[in-house]
Amino acid sequence: MKDRGFTTRILHSDRLAGVEHGALHKPVHTSVAFGYQRAKELARVFQGEASGYVYGRQTNPTVAALEAKVSAMEEGVGTICFGTGMAAIGSALFALLRRGDHLLSSAFLFGNTNSLFNTFDGQGVAVSFCDATSAAAVAAALRPETRLVFVETIANPRTQIADLKAIGELCAARGLVYVVDNTLTTPYLFRPREVGASLVVNALTKYIGGHGNALGGAITDTGLFDWSAFPNISDSYRKLKPAVWGLTQIRKKGLRDFGASLAAEAAHHIAVGAETLALRMERACENAGGLARHLADHPAVARVYYPGLAEHPQFARCQQLFRAPGALLSFELAPGFDPFEFLDRLRVVVLSSNLGDTRSLAIPVAHTIYFEMGPERRASMGIADSLIRLSVGIEDLEDLVEDLTQALAEPPT
């Protein structure tokens, strides 16, 4: 199936792996525990010497089917699913980093991830931020104790694009774990493995699930990192083949010990939603491009941030790396236009803090997802008080244009 198209592989992944009773979808397995006929068989599964299921906090057949689906999407060697995208990031870093280590992150970072990293910084793992649109800036910020570099493909909400390829080359040369959050691009638009990523993050809640009806997150190992050279692997897991050390430690020390498990029913919703990822992304990206061009020409809009516009600072990089520029954009209103009044006039676009839904969603960024950062950090990230984030859905483009136009038609206050 590897040589077949993206959607074909995802649609048929459950069936080709063998599904109970000939079902086309992996059924929802609600059992928390799994029984064995012989104690030694149970022990072998428990110790990782044989495949199988022991306890629902770590493994579940429905979740495992989704993990295989995400691995196929990302062309990885294995995936671990979690209850949310934040659980995936937090559990993985908790499992891999130790007191005294240094984590280097992009400064243009999702608000909750920024908050999480600041918590790590307060507990003994040093964290620093740099302008990841420049590999030179990343190189300058590295320290002897740096263990891991974390970037997002497209930043939320200002849409900066990290110098993904050059950072990957830098991490490979320095032996650093390179973690790339692929949530905004999805494995349909971009596969971080192609730029040397060690681990790939996907917030499954967003575009992969796609319908705003299930929370989930995933960490995928691309198979490119040499875990035998990573000093933080516990002795317990060094008995296995080195290729699985990283994922095993994340599953045991992250998923098992923290318990941020993905429920079987949520995994089922996400797996079914994933089947239409390519179709939804094509439509949403097309809509986003149309809206970005419309807004860029509107007198009530001061500036639009979208990688598909030629004036975007990383437009050429976007064209080189991604199948399409994504379905998220943001824009600043012209002086005198009140963001709350504008948002309240919308009739099709929904006021909601999620993204990656089939519906178009909008929020006032500075007053919601970046509010806790405070004005100084927001200013350093270029988050203006009038900045509106728009997660573009699959509605008819004409209806979205009309809705934004009528909401922008009122004179400034």
C-alpha positions in Angstrom: 0.0 0.0 0.0 3.0 2.4 0.4 3.1 3.2 -3.3 -0.6 4.1 -3.4 -2.0 7.5 -2.9 -2.4 9.3 0.4 -6.2 8.9 0.7 -6.3 5.3 -0.7 -3.8 4.2 2.0 -5.7 5.9 4.8 -9.1 4.6 3.7 -8.0 1.0 3.5 -5.5 0.8 6.4 -7.9 -0.8 8.9 -9.2 -3.4 6.4 -5.7 -4.5 5.2 -4.5 -4.9 8.8 -7.4 -7.3 9.5 -10.6 -6.2 11.2 -13.0 -8.2 13.4 -16.0 -9.7 11.6 -15.0 -8.1 8.3 -15.9 -4.6 9.4 -14.5 -1.8 7.3 -13.7 0.3 10.4 -11.8 -0.9 13.4 -14.5 -1.4 16.1 -14.6 0.6 19.3 -13.0 -1.6 22.0 -14.2 -0.3 25.4 -12.5 -3.0 27.6 -10.0 -1.5 30.0 -8.2 -4.8 30.6 -7.2 -7.8 28.5 -7.0 -11.4 29.7 -4.6 -14.2 28.8 -4.7 -18.0 28.9 -1.1 -18.3 30.2 0.7 -16.2 32.8 4.0 -16.3 30.9 2.3 -14.9 27.8 1.0 -12.0 29.9 4.4 -11.4 31.3 6.0 -11.4 27.9 3.5 -8.8 26.6 4.0 -6.8 29.8 7.8 -6.7 29.4 7.5 -5.7 25.7 8.9 -9.1 24.4 5.6 -9.9 22.6 2.8 -7.8 21.0 -0.5 -7.6 22.7 -2.7 -5.6 25.1 -2.5 -5.4 28.8 -4.2 -2.3 30.2 -6.1 0.5 28.5 -4.0 3.3 29.8 -1.1 2.2 27.5 -2.7 0.2 24.7 -6.1 -0.5 23.1 -6.9 -2.1 19.8 -9.0 0.9 18.5 -6.2 3.3 19.5 -3.6 1.0 18.0 -5.4 1.1 14.7 -5.3 4.9 14.7 -1.7 4.9 15.6 -1.0 2.7 12.6 -3.0 5.1 10.4 -1.0 8.2 11.6 2.3 6.3 11.1 1.2 5.6 7.5 0.3 9.3 7.0 3.7 10.5 8.4 5.7 7.6 6.9 7.0 6.9 10.4 8.1 3.7 12.2 5.6 4.1 15.0 3.1 6.4 16.7 1.8 6.9 20.2 -1.6 8.5 20.7 -2.6 10.6 23.6 -5.8 12.3 25.0 -4.9 15.7 23.5 -2.1 17.3 21.5 -0.8 19.1 24.6 -0.7 15.7 26.4 1.4 14.4 23.5 3.9 17.2 23.7 4.1 17.3 27.5 4.4 13.6 28.0 7.1 13.2 25.3 9.2 15.9 26.7 8.7 14.7 30.3 9.9 11.3 29.2 12.9 12.4 27.3 14.4 15.4 29.2 16.0 15.6 32.6 17.1 18.3 35.1 19.9 20.2 33.6 19.0 19.6 30.0 18.2 22.5 27.6 15.3 22.7 25.3 15.4 25.2 22.4 12.1 26.3 21.0 10.8 28.6 18.3 9.6 31.9 19.8 6.6 31.9 17.5 4.7 29.3 19.5 1.1 28.3 20.3 0.1 29.9 23.6 -0.5 26.7 25.6 2.8 25.2 24.4 4.6 28.3 25.5 2.9 28.0 28.9 4.0 24.4 29.1 7.6 25.1 28.3 7.7 27.9 30.9 6.6 25.3 33.4 9.4 23.0 32.4 11.8 25.9 32.7 10.7 26.3 36.3 11.3 22.7 37.1 14.9 22.3 36.1 14.8 21.9 32.3 16.2 25.1 30.9 14.1 26.5 28.0 15.0 29.3 25.6 13.2 30.7 22.6 14.6 32.0 19.3 13.5 33.1 15.9 13.2 29.8 14.1 12.6 31.4 10.8 16.4 31.6 10.8 18.6 28.5 11.2 21.5 30.8 12.0 19.5 32.1 15.0 18.8 28.5 16.1 22.5 27.6 15.8 23.5 30.7 17.9 21.0 29.7 20.7 22.3 26.2 21.1 24.2 25.2 24.2 26.4 22.3 25.2 23.5 20.9 27.3 20.9 21.3 24.5 19.1 18.0 24.0 16.1 18.9 21.8 14.9 21.5 19.4 11.1 22.2 19.0 9.5 24.0 16.1 6.1 24.3 14.5 5.7 24.1 10.7 3.5 27.2 10.5 3.1 29.3 13.6 -0.3 30.0 15.1 -1.5 32.8 14.6 1.0 34.9 12.7 1.9 32.1 10.2 5.7 32.4 10.4 7.4 29.4 8.8 10.5 27.9 10.5 13.6 27.2 8.4 12.7 23.6 8.7 15.2 22.0 6.3 18.2 23.9 7.6 17.3 23.3 11.2 17.0 19.6 10.5 20.5 19.6 9.0 21.8 21.4 12.0 20.1 19.0 14.5 21.5 16.0 12.5 25.0 17.4 12.7 24.7 18.1 16.4 22.9 14.8 17.4 19.9 16.7 18.7 16.3 15.4 18.8 14.4 17.5 16.3 10.7 17.7 17.2 8.3 19.3 14.5 4.7 20.1 15.3 2.9 19.4 12.0 -0.6 20.3 13.3 -1.2 23.3 11.0 0.1 21.6 7.8 -0.9 18.0 8.5 0.8 15.1 6.9 -1.2 15.7 3.7 0.5 19.1 3.1 3.9 18.2 4.5 5.8 15.4 6.1 8.5 16.6 8.5 10.5 13.4 7.9 11.6 15.0 4.6 13.4 17.7 6.6 15.0 15.3 9.1 12.5 15.5 12.0 13.1 12.9 14.7 9.6 13.1 16.2 6.5 14.6 14.7 3.6 16.1 16.8 0.0 16.1 15.5 -2.9 17.6 17.4 -5.4 15.1 16.1 -8.2 17.3 17.5 -7.6 19.7 14.6 -7.4 18.8 10.9 -6.8 15.1 11.1 -10.0 14.5 13.1 -11.4 17.5 11.4 -15.0 17.7 12.8 -14.5 19.2 16.3 -16.0 16.1 17.9 -12.9 14.4 19.5 -9.8 15.4 21.4 -6.5 13.6 20.6 -2.8 14.0 20.0 0.0 11.9 18.6 3.8 11.6 18.6 5.3 9.8 15.6 8.9 8.5 15.4 10.3 9.0 11.9 13.1 6.4 12.4 15.8 9.0 11.6 17.2 9.6 15.0 19.9 7.3 16.6 18.5 6.7 20.0 21.6 4.7 21.0 23.4 8.0 21.1 20.8 9.7 23.3 22.0 9.7 27.0 18.6 9.9 28.7 17.2 6.5 27.8 16.6 4.4 30.9 18.5 1.2 31.3 15.2 -0.8 31.3 14.6 0.1 27.7 18.1 -0.4 26.4 17.5 -4.2 26.3 15.3 -3.7 23.3 16.6 -2.8 19.8 17.7 0.8 19.7 15.3 1.9 17.0 12.4 1.6 19.5 14.0 3.1 22.6 12.6 6.5 22.1 9.0 5.5 21.5 9.2 2.9 24.3 10.3 5.4 26.8 7.7 7.9 25.7 5.0 5.2 26.0 6.2 4.0 29.4 7.4 7.1 31.1 5.0 9.5 29.3 1.8 7.8 28.4 1.8 5.1 31.1 3.0 7.2 34.0 1.0 10.3 33.3 -2.0 8.5 32.0 -3.1 11.0 29.4 -4.7 8.2 27.3 -6.8 8.5 24.2 -10.2 6.9 24.7 -11.3 4.3 22.2 -14.4 6.2 21.1 -12.4 9.4 20.5 -9.8 7.3 18.5 -12.7 5.9 16.4 -14.0 9.4 15.6 -10.5 10.7 14.7 -9.8 7.6 12.5 -13.0 8.1 10.5 -12.4 11.8 10.2 -8.9 11.2 8.9 -10.3 9.4 5.9 -11.4 12.7 4.3 -8.3 14.7 5.4 -7.0 15.3 1.8 -10.4 16.4 0.5 -11.1 18.7 3.4 -7.6 20.3 3.3 -7.9 20.9 -0.5 -11.1 22.8 0.0 -10.1 24.6 3.2 -6.8 25.8 1.7 -8.5 27.0 -1.5 -11.0 28.9 0.7 -8.2 30.4 2.8 -6.3 31.6 -0.3 -9.4 33.3 -1.6 -10.2 35.0 1.7 -6.6 36.1 2.2 -6.6 37.8 -1.2 -10.0 39.4 -0.5 -8.9 40.7 2.9 -5.6 42.0 1.6 -7.5 44.3 -0.8 -10.0 45.5 1.8 -9.6 49.1 3.2 -10.8 48.0 6.7 -7.9 45.5 7.0 -4.4 46.8 7.8 -2.5 43.6 7.2 -3.0 39.9 6.4 -0.8 37.1 7.5 -1.0 34.1 5.2 1.9 32.1 3.7 0.1 31.9 0.3 0.4 35.7 -0.3 3.5 36.8 -2.2 4.2 39.5 0.4 4.6 36.9 3.2 8.2 36.8 4.4 8.4 33.1 4.0 6.3 32.8 0.8 9.1 31.1 -1.2 9.8 28.7 1.6 6.1 27.8 1.8 6.1 27.1 -2.0 9.1 24.9 -1.7 8.0 22.8 1.4 4.3 22.5 1.4 1.6 21.2 -0.9 -0.5 24.2 0.0 -0.1 27.2 2.4 -2.6 25.8 4.9 -6.1 26.9 6.0 -5.3 29.3 8.8 -4.7 33.0 8.4 -4.8 36.1 10.6 -5.4 39.8 9.9 -5.2 43.1 11.7 -8.1 45.5 11.4 -7.4 49.1 10.3 -7.2 51.7 13.1 -10.5 52.6 14.5 -12.2 49.3 13.8 -13.2 47.5 17.0 -12.4 43.7 16.8 -15.2 42.7 19.1 -17.8 44.7 17.1 -16.5 43.1 13.9 -16.6 39.6 15.3 -20.1 40.1 16.6 -21.4 41.0 13.2 -20.3 37.7 11.6 -23.1 35.4 10.7 -21.5 32.4 9.0 -18.1 32.3 10.7 -18.4 30.9 14.2 -16.7 32.6 17.2 -14.7 29.7 18.6 -11.2 29.1 19.8 -10.7 25.7 18.0 -9.1 25.4 14.6 -9.1 22.7 11.9 -12.9 22.3 12.0 -15.1 21.9 8.9 -16.6 25.2 9.9 -14.8 28.5 9.7 -13.9 29.8 13.2 -12.6 33.2 14.4 -11.2 34.7 17.6 -9.6 37.9 18.9 -6.1 36.6 19.5 -4.8 39.0 22.1 -7.8 38.6 24.2 -8.1 34.8 24.2 -5.4 32.3 23.4 -2.5 34.8 24.0 -4.1 36.8 26.9 -2.1 35.0 29.6 1.2 35.9 28.0 0.8 39.6 28.8 1.3 42.7 26.6 5.1 42.6 26.6 5.4 39.0 25.3 2.5 39.6 22.8 4.3 42.6 21.5 7.6 40.6 21.0 5.6 38.1 19.0 3.8 40.8 16.9 0.4 40.0 18.3 -1.6 43.3 17.9 -4.7 43.9 19.9 -6.8 44.0 16.7 -5.4 40.7 15.4 -8.1 38.3 14.3 -7.3 34.6 13.7 -9.4 32.8 11.1 -9.5 29.1 10.8 -11.0 28.6 7.4 -13.5 25.7 6.9 -15.1 24.0 3.9 -18.1 26.3 3.4 -18.8 27.8 0.0 -16.2 30.5 -0.6 -18.8 33.0 -1.8 -20.7 32.8 1.5 -17.5 33.3 3.5 -16.5 36.4 1.4 -20.0 37.8 1.8 -20.0 37.3 5.6 -16.6 39.0 6.1 -17.5 41.8 3.7 -20.7 42.6 5.6 -18.9 42.5 8.9 -16.3 44.9 7.7 -18.7 47.3 6.1 -19.6 49.2 9.3 -17.6 52.5 9.7 -14.9 52.6 12.4 -15.9 53.6 15.9 
